[in-house]
Amino acid sequence: DAKSNVKNTKNEKNVLLKYYIFMRKIGFKQQVATMLSRVFIYWKKDPRYTASISIMAIIPIVAIFGVQTDYFGTNIIFALSVYVAFAMGFSLHADISYDSTAFSTQILCGVKGRTDRIARVVPYFLLMMLIVLLNCFVMLYAGESSAKIMSILVLCLSVFFVSASVSNVIGTVILYPLQVPNSTVFENKGVSNFGTIILVQLVATFITALFSVPIGIFFYMYYL
């Protein structure tokens, strides 16, 4: 078992190093590249992340199916796109709670808190943009005008940045117990206070909605 653990640790370090080298090659600074590598590693190896990301990745497939079969129109795809923008930004409210060694790692490696907060947004932003752009192409194929597609894209960006900003602050200030690392989303091991979890999520959702609804109304009235 000890040899197996050592081997797994070495493999993880090698994978992390490959991510880090790639991030440096495409232009990210040292600390940002470190944090991005860390986030991508977590996405790859932690079932709690992979389950959520897999659900998001299915949405463009649902959009294509809906258009091809005339099961639903572009309004549903538009709503799904806005939901993706909100959900990906909202996911940041639990990133440090999930990352059980975040603070100790930052102290040991000298990573600034501002760098951590900004770097953690980048992977969520990239995944959100990929899904929303795919949905936009589906809507364009279904006959929507390019002007409306651009408005939808800007709206999704606005909702994402509002949601990510609120979640970034809440995720740093309020930590709550979640499933332990390497557990599935259905396991309750490590979760002790569901009331705290629900309260934090409700607060994050309410504040995000408070800022996002006026943006949505504005775009609906003037651009959509």
N, C-alpha and C positions, 0 to 999 in steps of 0.2 A: 504493500500500500504506500509506503514511504517513497519508494522508487517511482511508483506511478504518479504520486503527487508532484515530485520533483520534475518528472518528464512533462506533465501537464503545465506546470509553471513555466518551464523553458519554452514550450510551444506558444503559450500565451504571450510571453515576452517577445518572441520572434514575430508573431502576428502584429503585436502592438508596434514594434519597430518598423515593420513594413508599412503600416498605416502612417506612421510618423514621417517616414522618408517620402512617401507619396505627397503628404500634406505640405511638406517643405518644398518639394519640387514645383508644386503649383502656386507657390508664392506666399503661404501663410508663415507668420513669424513663429519663433520657437515655442513660446508658451501657448499660443493659439493652436498650433499644430499638435501639441501635447494633449490639450483638452479635447480637440476634435477626434484624435485617435482613441482617446478614452471613451468618448460617447459612442463611436462606431463599434468599438469592442463590446460595450455593454449591449448595444442593439443586437449584435450577432450572437452573443452567448447567453443572454438572460431571457428566459421564456416570458417574463413579465413584459418585456419590451416587444419581443418578436410577435406576441399575440396581438397587441394593439396595432402594430405597424402592418401586420398582415391584413387586418380588417380594413384599414385605410387603403391599402393597395388594391383591394377588390373593387372599390367604388368605380374606377374607370371601366372595369369589365361590366359592371352592372349598367353603367350609362350606355355603353355600346349595345348591350343586349336589349335595353329598353327602347332605344331608337330603332334598331333593326327590326324589332317585333312589333313596333307601334304600341308597346305596353304603356309607356308614358312619354311625355313630351320634354321639351328643353327646360320648362319651368322646374321640373323635378331635378334635372341635372344641375341647374343653377342653385337650387336649394342645397343639394348635396355638396356642391363646391364651397358654398359659404360655410356649411357644417364642417368640412375638412379644414378650412382655414381657421375656424374657431377651435376645433378639437386639437389640431397640431400645436397651436399656441397655448391652449389650456393644459396640454400634457406637461408643460414645463413646471407647473405648480408642485409636482411631486418628484422632480428630477434628483434633488439632493436627498430627499427621503428614501428614494430607491438606491441611490449611490451611497452605500453605508460607510465608505472610506473617503468621501469627498474632502472633508475638512482636514483630516490628517495628511492626505496626499498633497493638498495645497500648501500646508505648512512645511512639509518636508521638501517639496520641490520649489517652493517660492513662487507659486502661481498667484497672481493678483486676483482678488475677488471680482474686479471689473472684467478681467480677461475671461474668467470662468463664466460669468453671466452672459457675455457677448458670444463666446465660443459655443456655448450649449444651444444657443438659438439657431446657429447656422445649419446643422443637420436637419432640424425640424423645418426650417424655411425651405431648404432644397427639396425635401420630400413633399412638402405642401405645394410648392411651385410645380413639381413634376405632375402630381395628381390633378391639380387645377388646370394646368395647361392641356393635359390629355382630355379633360372634360370640355375645355373650350374648343378643342379641335372637333370633338364629337358634336357639340352644339353648332359649330360652323358647318359641319357636314350635313346637319339636320336642317340647315336653312337660315340660321340666325345671321343677322348683319354683323359685319366686322366691328362697327361702332359699338353695338351692344356688347359684343364679346370683350372689347377693351374696357368698357364700363364695369362688366362683371369681374374682370381680372383686377382692376383697381380696387373694387369693393372688397374682394377676397384678400388682397394685400393689406388693406386698411384694417379689416377684422382680425387678420393674423397678428399684425403688429400691436394692436390694442390688447388682444388676448395674451400674447407673449409678454408684453410689458407688465400687465397686471400679474400674470402667473410667475414671472421672474422675481418680482418683489415678494409676493406671498410665499413662494417656494423657498426663499432665503430666510424670511422672518419666522415662518411657522413650519416646524417639522413634526410629522406625525408617524406613528408606527404602521408599517406596511409588511407585506409578505417578505420573508427573509430572502437573500439572494439565491438564485438558481431554483426557486420554487415556481410553481405554475400560478396563473391568475386565479385558480379555483381553490388553492390552499389557503388556510387561515393561520398557519404557523407564523408567529411573530406579530400578528395583528391583535391588539388588546383593547382598543377603544374606538368602536365604530362611530360613536357620537362625534368624536373629534374629527374623524375623517370626513364625515358627511357635512359637518359645520364648515370646515375649511373649503370643501368643494363648493358648497352653496355660496359662501362669501365670494370666492373667486368667480363663480358664474355670474352672480349678481353684479359685481363691479364691472366685469367685462361687458355684460349686457347693457349696463348703464351708459357706457361709453360707445358701444357698438350700435345700439338702436338708432341714435340720431344720425349716424353715418349712413346706415341702411335706409332710413327714411329720406335722407337727402338724395341719395343715388336713385331711389325708386321714383321720386318726384321729378327729377330733372334729367336723368340719364337712361333709365330703364323703361 
